[in-house]
Structures are given as C-alpha cells and as structure tokens.
C-alpha cells in the first residue's frame, strides 16, 4: 500500500532522474517544469475521474470506482472496500426491514408508522381492516384527519402515552379499539391498534356476574348469620361439642358478608360515575376520625397513632369513598403491626403531587409481592386470611377509589421494617382554607357574593 511518504519519494526520484536528463541536455529548469506539469496533469486527470464517478446516480447504477495505480490506486481501492461494506450493511438492513414488514403484515393488530409531521408513513394490512386506511391514497396524510375523533386527537397531541386509549372504531360503533403510541427517532411515532371488542364484552359480563352474584348472595348470608346469632345467644342448653362449630360458622358468615359487601362496593365503583358536585372534606378531621375508629377496633394492640396534617387543608372528592380508601389503608397498617407499634397518618405537598401517607413499623412486605398487592383476592401469605379476617379486596377498592379521584397508590416496604402506603393526589384537588377565605373576603369587598360569581 502506498503512503504519502512513498509518493513523495517517488516524486523526488522522478525529479532527480529528470534533473539528470536536463543536466545532460543543458536545461534542468525546463525539464523539471515539464515533469511537474505532467505530474500535476496526471493528478488533475485522476481527480476528474473520481469526480465523474461520484456525480453518478449510484442508487440506480452501482458502478465500481475507476482503476488506477500508485496513491490513487490505493484511494480507489479504499473507496471500493467501503462501498462493499456499505452495500452489505444496506442489504442487511433492507433484509431486516423486509422481515419486520412481512411479520407485522401477518399480525391481526394494526401497526402504523407516523413521521415527525404527523403524517402516515407506513402501515400493515390489519390497519386497513381496523381503521379503513387505503394504500396509496392515504400515504402522507395526517393521521388526525383520517381518524376524526376528538378523544383521539387529544390523546395523540398530548404525547402522554403511559395509558392506552380505548374508543369505538372509526365508522363502526360496534367495535372497540385500543390505541397505544410510542415515540422514537426524530419525534416519529409507532402506533399499535388492536380490536378489544371481545375483551370488552367479557369484562362487562364479568362485572355483571360479580354484581349479580354478590347481590343474590347477600340475602341468604344475612339469613344464615341472623340464625347463627340467635343460636349463639341461646347456647346454654346446647351440647358443648356443638358450641365451637357454631362460633366458627358465625365467624365465617361474617367474613362472607364482608366479602359480598366489598364485591358490591367494587362493582359499584366500576360502573358508577363519580358525582360532578364533590365534597370539600377537611383532611385533618377525616384522618383523625379514621385514627379514632382504627384505635377502637384494634384497642387491644395499644398502638401509638400520629396524625401529621395541617388543619386548614381540604380535599375535593367523595367523602364516603375517601373514608373507605383511607380506613382500608389504616386498618391494614394496624393489622400487620405488632402491639404497641407506631402508625403515622401524614399529609402534605411534595414536588409534583399532594401525598397522603400511611406509615407503620410492622412486619413489612417482600419486594416480589408489591406489584400485585392491588389485585383482587391476592394475599402475601394465604395463612393471614384466617388470622386477620380480611377479604383480600381492600387494596383493590383503594386503587379504584384513588383512580376515581385522579390519584395513584405507591407502596414502599421492607421486611421487618414496616410499610409506607402513599396516595398521590393532584395538587388541584387540595384547597387551603386560608387562601379560600382570602378569595371569599375579596369578593365580598367588591360587592359580589359567592353565588353571583358561580
């Protein structure tokens, strides 16, 4: 392989040889001038060959670089090697793209690629069935012009794709579609759409089944529980061997009644929309009430309760639902905290949310159980059911109630160190009574009543 040093040596040897010839002819300068002119002309010729080759359309004509010798030969050979590597890489990538397109074409879900200008770039065959897209007429069309639904436009432009969007298929109200979008590249989007009509119907059937069965079980369980209570009140003449079974039957009937109540509550939370007119609930008063109720239920454990909450804070929501969610978390903390343990109910603003926390120094929960805590009937330890008398639905109820109040549940726990259940509410749901009083007094000074403003 030639190098610049080799080429320089060649030039010096050439100049020495031609200088000797010029010396013999008696005109060294003229001979050197001709030699350098020929050298420059040769390089200009090679540059012209390279330029003409580079200006060709290599997408349609994959021509090889020209042949040469010396340093230019090495340059052309190097270009040829790079060209071969580029061709191999291009063929490899093209093969991957073709396989990806072929595999996505076989999917039953729609796969759509959208460019940075929000226009359709590519889609598979399922997209034509689910969304009615037509090739090539819809190519480079804006996706929001083709799917004319305000909910989709809002979801698409929000760029908040943590949760999928569910809505009716365009032009077909009998089909339910789920849209999921991911950002990639230079603000491009990959959208996946699947038909969840059957899943939606099954979910409705499940909800109806749970609601109906729970409702139907309520009456017979109440009757059984009532008769058992009557028997327990008159056990003096009963054989001793039947007394313990009767007590256990009564305990289990209470547990079954609680399960039915919780299932009915869950069914109601899933089907009933939250009222537009919501309560303004004093947080300190609510947490204090929950503390007193929990203290009464678990009186024998003699827990220390701490309520850390400003008295001027109010939360906007359904008071009954909020009481149910918070009391479930307080009850769980008390159940799994040993006697004379400490329970802290804390509320305050964090960086991006308003947090209501239930902290205990109880037995704690292992990490592998944390993601499944809010599943229905999921238990960290099945043996705990008989010990604590729980239904396994408490945290599922908490999750639903928080979702209805635009909040989420975060759990931190360590075995032997206790647990921390955090309800993260949007700050917009919190009212500071001091600020509210200032606003109302300002309106009064301006001669306007609160009713007039509303």
Buried (B, 14 or more C-beta within 10 A) or exposed (E): EBEEEEBEEBEEEBBEEBBEEBEEEEEBEEBBEEBBEEBEEEEEEBEEBBEEBEEEEEEEEEEEBBEBEEBBBBBBBEBBEEBEEEEEEEEEEEEEEEEEBEEBEEEEBBBBBBBEEBBBBBBBBBBBEBBBBEEEEBEEBEBBEBBEBEEBBEBBEEEEBEEBBEBBBBEEEEBBBBBBBEEEEEEBBBBBBBBBBEEBEEEEEEBEEBBEEBEEBBEEBEEBBEEBEEBBEEEEEEEEEEEEEBBEBBEBBBBBBBBBBBBBBBBEBBEEEBEEEBBEBBBBEBBBBBBEBBBEBBEEBEBEBEBEBEEBBBBBBBBEBBBBBBBBBBBBBBBBBEEEBBBBBBBBEEEEBBBBBBBBBBBBBEEEBBEEBBEBEBBBEEEBBEEBEBBBBBBBBBBBBBEBBEBEBEBBBEEEEBBBBBBBBEEEBBBEBEEEEEEEEEBEEEEEEEEEEE
